[in-house]
Amino acid sequence: MIEVTAQVSVYPLRQELLAPAIDEALQIFREHDLEVELGAMSTLLVGDDAVIFAALQKAFHHAAEQGQVVMVATFSNACPVPSKVKAKSS
């Protein structure tokens, strides 16, 4: 198991309210004890690869239960997390 960073976006489709599916995904990520860094268009997750994949699967399933959804994810074991880069340079 390795530490990875994932950049994730959840896009609920054809739903009157978008926030519930996104908020639930964020809650699931936090319940998995992942480092969660919110952005304007995506969220960065940092943690063990197996934990991240499990959290993404659960979040996708919950969002899909509410309606159609697109989830986009990019994974890296090489890209630093912005908050960790700031901490090291301080």
ROSE-311814 format. One record per residue: residue number from 1; x negated, y negated, z negated of N, C-alpha, C in turn. Coordinates in steps of 0.05 Angstrom, whole numbers, always signed. Atoms other than C-alpha are relative to their C-alpha. Layout:
N
NUM / X / Y / Z / X / Y / Z / X / Y / Z
...
% end
This chain:
90
1 / -17 / +23 / +0 / +0 / +0 / +0 / -18 / -25 / +0
2 / +16 / +24 / -2 / -25 / -68 / +18 / +17 / -25 / -4
3 / -15 / +25 / +2 / -6 / -140 / +3 / +2 / -13 / +27
4 / -5 / +13 / -25 / +26 / -174 / +62 / +16 / -25 / -5
5 / -17 / +23 / -1 / +59 / -239 / +79 / +20 / +4 / +23
6 / -20 / -2 / -20 / +124 / -238 / +117 / +14 / -27 / +3
7 / -16 / +24 / -5 / +158 / -298 / +150 / +26 / +10 / +10
8 / -26 / -12 / -5 / +232 / -283 / +152 / +21 / -22 / +5
9 / -23 / +17 / -5 / +293 / -318 / +182 / +24 / +17 / +2
10 / -26 / -14 / -2 / +365 / -296 / +174 / +20 / -19 / +13
11 / -19 / +17 / -15 / +416 / -323 / +224 / +27 / +14 / +1
12 / -27 / -11 / -2 / +489 / -305 / +210 / +13 / -11 / +25
13 / -13 / +8 / -25 / +529 / -307 / +275 / +30 / +0 / -3
14 / -29 / +0 / -1 / +601 / -326 / +286 / +13 / +1 / -27
15 / -11 / +0 / +27 / +613 / -338 / +212 / +6 / -29 / -8
16 / -8 / +27 / +8 / +649 / -398 / +184 / -20 / -12 / -20
17 / +19 / +10 / +19 / +600 / -404 / +126 / -26 / +16 / +3
18 / +26 / -12 / -4 / +526 / -390 / +137 / -15 / +5 / -26
19 / +16 / -1 / +25 / +499 / -401 / +67 / +3 / +26 / -16
20 / -2 / -24 / +17 / +528 / -339 / +32 / -19 / +22 / +8
21 / +17 / -21 / -9 / +489 / -290 / +75 / -30 / -7 / -5
22 / +27 / +8 / +5 / +425 / -330 / +69 / -7 / +0 / -30
23 / +4 / +0 / +29 / +432 / -341 / -6 / -2 / +28 / -11
24 / +1 / -28 / +10 / +445 / -267 / -17 / -27 / +13 / +8
25 / +26 / -11 / -8 / +382 / -249 / +22 / -22 / -11 / -18
26 / +20 / +12 / +19 / +341 / -297 / -21 / +1 / +13 / -27
27 / -3 / -13 / +26 / +370 / -266 / -84 / -12 / +28 / +1
28 / +11 / -27 / -3 / +351 / -196 / -59 / -30 / -1 / +0
29 / +29 / +2 / +0 / +280 / -219 / -45 / -11 / -5 / -28
30 / +9 / +7 / +27 / +274 / -248 / -115 / +4 / +24 / -19
31 / -4 / -24 / +16 / +304 / -185 / -146 / -21 / +21 / +3
32 / +22 / -18 / -6 / +248 / -146 / -114 / -27 / -10 / -10
33 / +25 / +13 / +11 / +197 / -191 / -151 / -20 / -8 / +21
34 / +18 / +10 / -21 / +169 / -218 / -86 / -4 / -30 / -5
35 / +5 / +28 / +0 / +136 / -286 / -83 / +16 / -12 / +23
36 / -18 / +11 / -20 / +188 / -328 / -45 / -6 / -30 / +3
37 / +5 / +28 / -6 / +170 / -394 / -12 / +19 / -9 / +22
38 / -21 / +9 / -19 / +228 / -430 / +22 / -12 / -21 / +19
39 / +6 / +19 / -20 / +219 / -468 / +86 / +25 / -10 / +13
40 / -23 / +11 / -13 / +265 / -508 / +130 / +14 / +20 / +18
41 / -11 / -19 / -19 / +274 / -453 / +181 / -5 / +29 / -6
42 / +7 / -28 / +7 / +245 / -391 / +148 / -10 / +1 / -29
43 / +9 / -5 / +27 / +222 / -361 / +83 / -25 / +18 / +2
44 / +24 / -16 / +2 / +153 / -334 / +66 / +3 / +19 / -24
45 / -1 / -20 / +21 / +151 / -270 / +25 / -28 / +11 / -3
46 / +26 / -12 / +5 / +88 / -244 / -7 / +3 / +23 / -20
47 / -2 / -22 / +18 / +81 / -176 / -39 / -10 / +26 / +13
48 / +7 / -27 / -10 / +69 / -102 / -29 / +16 / +6 / +25
49 / -14 / -5 / -25 / +87 / -80 / +41 / +25 / +18 / -3
50 / -23 / -18 / +4 / +133 / -24 / +18 / +23 / -15 / -14
51 / -21 / +15 / +14 / +171 / -71 / -28 / +13 / -20 / +19
52 / -11 / +19 / -20 / +178 / -124 / +27 / +18 / +14 / +19
53 / -17 / -14 / -20 / +205 / -73 / +77 / +26 / +10 / -13
54 / -24 / -8 / +14 / +254 / -46 / +25 / +19 / -24 / -4
55 / -16 / +24 / +5 / +278 / -116 / +8 / +13 / -10 / +26
56 / -11 / +8 / -26 / +286 / -134 / +82 / +23 / +17 / +9
57 / -21 / -19 / -8 / +326 / -72 / +95 / +26 / -6 / -16
58 / -24 / +5 / +17 / +373 / -86 / +36 / +13 / -27 / +8
59 / -10 / +26 / -7 / +380 / -159 / +55 / +15 / +1 / +27
60 / -13 / -2 / -26 / +396 / -142 / +128 / +27 / +15 / -3
61 / -25 / -15 / +4 / +448 / -90 / +107 / +22 / -17 / -13
62 / -19 / +17 / +14 / +482 / -139 / +60 / +10 / -22 / +19
63 / -8 / +21 / -19 / +483 / -194 / +113 / +18 / +12 / +22
64 / -15 / -13 / -22 / +509 / -145 / +166 / +28 / +8 / -10
65 / -27 / -6 / +11 / +567 / -126 / +120 / +18 / -24 / +1
66 / -16 / +24 / -1 / +590 / -198 / +122 / +7 / -8 / +29
67 / -5 / +7 / -28 / +588 / -202 / +198 / -25 / +3 / +17
68 / +23 / -2 / -17 / +541 / -206 / +256 / -23 / -17 / -9
69 / +24 / +14 / +10 / +470 / -227 / +240 / -24 / +6 / +16
70 / +26 / -5 / -11 / +401 / -235 / +269 / -20 / -5 / -22
71 / +22 / +4 / +19 / +339 / -226 / +225 / -26 / +2 / +16
72 / +26 / +1 / -13 / +271 / -245 / +251 / -22 / +1 / -21
73 / +21 / -2 / +20 / +208 / -224 / +213 / -27 / +4 / +14
74 / +27 / -2 / -9 / +134 / -232 / +225 / -17 / +8 / -24
75 / +16 / -11 / +22 / +83 / -194 / +183 / -30 / -4 / +4
76 / +29 / +3 / -2 / +10 / -206 / +168 / -14 / +9 / -26
77 / +16 / -6 / +23 / -43 / -179 / +122 / -25 / -18 / +0
78 / +23 / +18 / -3 / -90 / -235 / +144 / +6 / -30 / -5
79 / -7 / +28 / +3 / -52 / -301 / +139 / +4 / -7 / -29
80 / -4 / +8 / +28 / -58 / -337 / +73 / +26 / -13 / -4
81 / -24 / +13 / +8 / +2 / -362 / +36 / -7 / -30 / -6
82 / +6 / +28 / +4 / +4 / -439 / +36 / -5 / -7 / -29
83 / +4 / +7 / +28 / +12 / -444 / -40 / -26 / +11 / -11
84 / +25 / -12 / +9 / -48 / -398 / -51 / -24 / -15 / +11
85 / +21 / +16 / -12 / -90 / -439 / -3 / -3 / -26 / -16
86 / +1 / +25 / +16 / -72 / -503 / -41 / -12 / +4 / -27
87 / +10 / -6 / +27 / -88 / -470 / -108 / -30 / +3 / +1
88 / +29 / -5 / -2 / -157 / -449 / -84 / -16 / -25 / +6
89 / +14 / +25 / -7 / -174 / -518 / -56 / +1 / -21 / -22
90 / -2 / +19 / +21 / -154 / -554 / -120 / -22 / +2 / -21
% end
